[in-house]
Amino acid sequence: MAHDWPTLLCDNARSGGQAPQPWRAPGKARWQTNVEGAVRGSPVLHGDLLYVPSLAGFLNAINIRSGRLQWRFQAPAAIHSTPSISSGRVLFGCSDGKVIAIDAVTGTKSWETAAQDEVWTSPIVQNETAFFGSADGAMYAVQLETGTLRWKEAVGGRIYSTAQVAEQRVYFGCGDGNVYALDALTGHVLWKTATGNGIDCSPALANDTLLIGSQDFYFYALDTGRGAIRWKYEADLGITSAPAIAGDLVIFGCKAGTLHALDIRTGKVIWKAPTGQTITAPPVVSGSVIWLQAGITFAFNLPDGKVIWRAYMGNSMHSAPVVTNQAVYLAGMGGEVYALE
């Protein structure tokens, strides 16, 4: 069975991958299929089903063995949100503000709840609670079983940053330029730390260090206890690419087209790799390889950042791939979905 990939960057720790494995360049497409509408959110994987959201408002369940559509669910609006899978349900947000949970096997709706504006963030599940932010400027916590609201906390701007949830805290960036930490049980603000511009980047967590980029061109390492800035690093342009963690490294892209690898403890640059393409999608770490979609699909060598493989798959690709031992699954803005092996 394929390695599950149930949420953004594989797991709630944003590890972006799996245990070390030998590098093997894809040699062919096992299959290619198309879904209706562009794909901007990232696919997720559970068992034999790859779940692919589209801007046409469909969540598509594709059988990874055959490449055939097993079922699709029509949502009321475009799906920018990367789905999350938990307890047999697939959760995702829509551009009309609804968050929907559907049965992962049958594609039938279990429940829906609603924010006051679009939900582009990915719902994150912990302790039977799903957390998601909305462009209405609030973070929500709902019961996983029913979608019933547990709490709602309004902050100072629109939220396009998928939350990080750990140690009974909810961390996220906001359009008001602040990074927030909320109490996961009550929603009360524990601390907020200002940056110089709005934040669309989704944070990653490495022990007690929160890692997040801002549109102010800086990448930040914050102390999770009080929100104090441990270090910050200036990139060439704004950062919306969610970071991935690989051992002592944090890896992220910026809009100037450079992929960066920094030491998590010090912020020291280990390497930089230019791509010539705007980077908004998160990198994915798999063993000693970093996968990135920035119009072109790249594979970089983790230790030194050198390009070891690249491919132009047709229409522009800007979501995160799903990487397993069996295949690499890619989805693009033309609605094409590939399994490379």
Number of C-alpha atoms within 10 A of each C-alpha: 8 16 18 19 23 23 26 32 29 24 16 20 18 24 22 27 25 18 9 11 11 10 13 10 12 15 8 9 13 17 16 16 15 16 23 16 19 24 31 24 27 28 31 27 27 21 14 16 23 24 26 26 33 29 21 19 21 21 26 22 27 22 17 23 12 14 19 15 17 16 16 19 16 14 22 15 18 24 32 25 29 29 29 27 25 18 11 12 23 25 28 29 32 25 21 18 20 21 27 22 27 20 16 20 15 13 19 14 16 16 17 16 15 18 22 13 18 26 30 27 29 28 30 26 24 14 9 11 21 23 25 29 32 30 22 18 21 20 23 21 25 20 16 21 14 13 19 14 15 15 16 18 15 16 17 13 19 25 30 27 27 29 28 24 24 16 9 13 21 24 24 28 32 30 21 18 22 22 26 20 26 20 16 21 13 14 19 16 16 14 17 18 15 16 22 13 17 24 29 26 29 28 28 28 24 21 10 13 20 23 26 29 33 30 22 18 21 21 25 22 26 21 16 21 13 12 19 15 16 15 17 17 15 14 21 13 18 25 27 27 25 28 31 28 24 24 10 12 22 24 26 28 32 28 22 19 18 20 23 20 27 19 16 22 14 13 18 14 14 15 16 17 16 15 18 13 15 19 25 25 27 30 30 31 28 24 16 15 25 24 25 28 28 23 24 18 19 19 23 21 17 20 13 12 19 16 17 13 15 16 12 12 16 12 15 20 26 25 24 32 28 28 26 17 15 12 18 17 25 25 33 28 20 17 22 21 23 21 23 18 17
